Amino acid sequence: MRIAKKTNTFVTKTTAGPHNASAMPVAVWLRDHMEVTLTMKEVKRVLKSRAVLVNGAVCTDPKMGIGVFDIIALPSVDKYFRILRAMRGDIVSVPISAEAAQSRLCKIADKTIVKGGKVQLNLRYGANIIVDTQAYKPKDSVVLSLMPENKFEVTEHFAFAEGNTAMVIGGRHSGKIGRITKIDVIPPGSIPNRVTLAEDATGEAFETIENYVFMVGREESAISEWGGIEQ
């Protein structure tokens, strides 16, 4: 859903957090995107009641930004959503089951070695997790459990590699899903690495930059298992 231009002078802005300033604030998601509430007063009342969970944690800040692959749960009304991006670049909220809302797909921004030789994965949405293997690399994706008993445990891993499946989350190909056929590593400089993919829907080849690539599967996309998206 595309948010209509505001007629008011003041609108909710995203506070500093896991996503950049262009992320959609929770208040805008509740009031304008999903129309769960009608006013900011209602938004604050809903959040104060601890009725909204973002990635398994209670959200009380109306300015908190939400972005691609975030999980939003409204348990009191048994509604769950995965945030994705459509081909026009619009944010879409895909209804999913309560079971599907128990995990979240994350992109690895980088990794570091911490005390004791453990590996710390620094994830794109701001969280850091400790793992006991060097198998994970920057630009890979991992699926994390959001269940209280094993929160942030890695349950799946999709490597940034030729032959694996990715979603494009920016640029003119935003929302497309395809298999990576080629990764062109450009010498360090101002030009980002280029990635060529074969689109799932048509088989047509297209190119994007590395920063827009978000791994979502191996031979096939796992997106359909997580709610799907209209192409």
C-alpha positions as CSV (number, residue, x, y, z in Angstrom):
1,M,0.0,0.0,0.0
2,R,1.4,3.4,-1.0
3,I,0.9,6.1,1.7
4,A,-1.0,9.2,0.5
5,K,0.8,12.5,0.7
6,K,0.0,14.3,4.0
7,T,-2.0,17.4,4.2
8,N,-0.8,18.2,7.7
9,T,2.4,20.1,8.3
10,F,3.7,17.7,10.9
11,V,4.0,14.0,10.5
12,T,5.7,11.2,12.5
13,K,9.4,10.8,11.8
14,T,11.5,7.7,12.4
15,T,13.6,7.7,15.5
16,A,17.2,6.4,15.5
17,G,17.1,2.7,15.6
18,P,17.7,-0.5,13.5
19,H,16.7,1.0,10.2
20,N,17.6,4.3,8.5
21,A,15.6,7.5,8.5
22,S,13.6,6.4,5.5
23,A,12.0,3.5,7.4
24,M,8.3,3.6,8.1
25,P,7.5,4.5,11.7
26,V,5.3,2.1,13.6
27,A,2.7,4.9,14.1
28,V,2.4,5.4,10.3
29,W,2.2,1.6,9.8
30,L,-0.7,1.3,12.3
31,R,-2.6,4.4,11.3
32,D,-2.0,5.0,7.6
33,H,-0.7,1.7,6.2
34,M,-2.9,-0.8,8.0
35,E,-5.6,1.6,9.3
36,V,-5.7,-0.3,12.6
37,T,-6.0,3.1,14.3
38,L,-7.4,6.5,13.1
39,T,-5.4,9.0,15.2
40,M,-2.0,9.3,16.9
41,K,-3.8,9.2,20.3
42,E,-5.2,5.8,19.4
43,V,-1.7,4.7,18.2
44,K,-0.2,5.6,21.6
45,R,-3.0,3.8,23.4
46,V,-2.5,0.6,21.5
47,L,1.3,0.7,22.0
48,K,1.0,1.5,25.7
49,S,-1.2,-1.6,26.0
50,R,1.8,-3.6,24.7
51,A,-0.3,-5.1,22.0
52,V,2.3,-4.7,19.2
53,L,5.4,-6.9,18.9
54,V,8.2,-6.1,16.4
55,N,10.6,-9.0,15.8
56,G,9.4,-10.7,19.0
57,A,9.8,-7.7,21.3
58,V,7.1,-5.4,22.6
59,C,7.1,-2.0,20.8
60,T,6.0,1.1,22.7
61,D,7.7,3.8,20.6
62,P,5.5,5.2,17.9
63,K,8.6,6.5,16.1
64,M,10.3,3.2,15.9
65,G,11.2,2.4,12.2
66,I,10.2,-0.9,10.5
67,G,11.7,-2.3,7.4
68,V,12.1,-5.2,5.0
69,F,11.7,-8.7,6.6
70,D,10.6,-7.3,10.0
71,I,7.9,-9.3,11.7
72,I,5.0,-7.4,13.3
73,A,2.6,-9.3,15.5
74,L,-0.7,-8.2,17.0
75,P,-1.4,-11.3,19.2
76,S,-4.6,-9.9,20.8
77,V,-6.3,-10.1,17.4
78,D,-4.3,-13.0,16.1
79,K,-2.8,-11.1,13.2
80,Y,0.8,-11.4,12.0
81,F,2.7,-9.7,9.1
82,R,6.0,-9.9,7.4
83,I,7.3,-6.6,5.9
84,L,8.4,-6.9,2.3
85,R,9.0,-4.6,-0.7
86,A,6.9,-4.7,-3.9
87,M,8.3,-4.1,-7.3
88,R,7.5,-0.4,-7.2
89,G,9.5,-0.1,-4.1
90,D,6.5,0.2,-1.8
91,I,6.4,-1.5,1.6
92,V,3.9,-4.3,1.7
93,S,2.6,-6.1,4.8
94,V,2.2,-9.8,4.0
95,P,-0.2,-11.7,6.3
96,I,1.4,-14.8,7.7
97,S,0.5,-17.4,10.3
98,A,1.4,-17.3,14.0
99,E,3.8,-20.1,13.3
100,A,5.5,-18.2,10.5
101,A,5.9,-15.2,12.8
102,Q,8.2,-17.2,15.0
103,S,11.2,-16.6,12.9
104,R,12.9,-13.7,11.0
105,L,15.2,-13.4,8.0
106,C,18.3,-11.2,8.6
107,K,21.2,-10.1,6.5
108,I,24.7,-10.2,7.9
109,A,26.4,-6.8,7.7
110,D,29.8,-8.0,9.0
111,K,31.3,-10.3,11.6
112,T,34.0,-10.0,14.3
113,I,35.9,-12.3,16.6
114,V,35.1,-11.7,20.3
115,K,36.5,-12.9,23.6
116,G,36.9,-16.6,23.8
117,G,37.3,-17.0,20.0
118,K,33.5,-16.8,19.5
119,V,32.1,-15.2,16.3
120,Q,29.8,-12.2,16.5
121,L,27.5,-11.6,13.6
122,N,26.4,-8.0,13.2
123,L,23.1,-8.0,11.5
124,R,21.7,-5.4,9.2
125,Y,18.7,-4.5,11.4
126,G,21.0,-3.7,14.4
127,A,21.1,-6.9,16.4
128,N,24.3,-8.8,17.2
129,I,24.4,-12.6,17.8
130,I,27.1,-15.0,18.9
131,V,27.7,-18.2,16.9
132,D,30.3,-21.0,17.2
133,T,31.2,-21.4,13.5
134,Q,33.0,-19.4,10.9
135,A,30.6,-20.6,8.2
136,Y,28.6,-17.4,8.1
137,K,29.9,-14.5,6.0
138,P,28.9,-10.8,5.4
139,K,26.1,-10.5,2.8
140,D,24.8,-14.0,3.8
141,S,21.3,-14.3,5.3
142,V,20.3,-16.2,8.4
143,V,16.9,-17.2,9.8
144,L,16.6,-16.4,13.5
145,S,14.1,-17.9,15.9
146,L,11.9,-15.3,17.7
147,M,10.6,-17.9,20.2
148,P,11.4,-17.0,23.9
149,E,13.0,-20.4,24.6
150,N,15.6,-20.1,21.8
151,K,15.4,-16.4,20.8
152,F,18.0,-15.4,18.1
153,E,19.1,-19.0,17.5
154,V,20.1,-19.5,13.9
155,T,17.7,-22.0,12.2
156,E,18.7,-21.6,8.6
157,H,21.5,-20.1,6.5
158,F,21.5,-18.8,2.9
159,A,24.9,-17.9,1.5
160,F,25.6,-14.9,-0.8
161,A,26.7,-17.1,-3.7
162,E,26.1,-17.9,-7.4
163,G,23.2,-20.3,-7.8
164,N,21.4,-19.2,-4.6
165,T,18.2,-17.1,-4.6
166,A,17.9,-13.5,-3.6
167,M,15.3,-10.7,-3.5
168,V,16.2,-7.2,-4.7
169,I,15.2,-4.6,-2.0
170,G,16.2,-1.4,-3.8
171,G,16.6,0.3,-7.2
172,R,14.4,-0.2,-10.3
173,H,14.3,-3.9,-9.8
174,S,13.0,-3.7,-6.3
175,G,10.8,-6.7,-5.3
176,K,12.1,-9.1,-8.0
177,I,13.3,-12.5,-6.9
178,G,15.9,-14.5,-8.9
179,R,18.8,-16.8,-8.8
180,I,22.3,-15.2,-8.8
181,T,24.1,-16.1,-12.0
182,K,27.2,-13.9,-11.7
183,I,28.9,-11.7,-9.0
184,D,31.2,-9.1,-10.5
185,V,33.7,-8.0,-7.8
186,I,34.9,-4.4,-8.6
187,P,38.3,-3.2,-7.4
188,P,37.9,-1.0,-4.3
189,G,36.5,2.4,-5.2
190,S,33.3,4.3,-5.5
191,I,31.6,1.8,-7.7
192,P,29.8,-1.1,-5.9
193,N,30.0,-4.7,-6.9
194,R,27.5,-5.8,-9.5
195,V,25.2,-8.9,-9.3
196,T,23.4,-10.5,-12.2
197,L,20.3,-12.5,-11.5
198,A,17.8,-14.6,-13.5
199,E,14.3,-13.6,-12.5
200,D,12.2,-16.4,-11.1
201,A,9.0,-15.4,-12.8
202,T,10.3,-14.9,-16.3
203,G,13.9,-16.2,-16.5
204,E,15.0,-12.8,-17.7
205,A,18.4,-11.7,-16.7
206,F,18.8,-8.4,-14.9
207,E,21.6,-6.6,-13.0
208,T,21.7,-4.7,-9.7
209,I,24.2,-3.6,-7.1
210,E,25.4,-5.8,-4.3
211,N,23.8,-3.6,-1.6
212,Y,20.3,-4.3,-2.9
213,V,20.7,-8.1,-2.8
214,F,19.1,-9.9,0.1
215,M,19.5,-13.7,0.1
216,V,16.2,-15.6,0.5
217,G,17.0,-19.2,-0.4
218,R,19.1,-21.7,-2.2
219,E,17.9,-23.4,-5.4
220,E,14.5,-22.0,-4.7
221,S,13.1,-19.0,-2.8
222,A,11.9,-19.7,0.7
223,I,9.7,-16.6,0.5
224,S,6.6,-18.5,-0.5
225,E,7.0,-20.4,2.8
226,W,7.0,-17.1,4.6
227,G,3.9,-15.5,3.2
228,G,4.7,-14.7,-0.4
229,I,4.5,-11.4,-2.2
230,E,2.6,-10.2,-5.3
231,Q,5.0,-9.6,-8.2
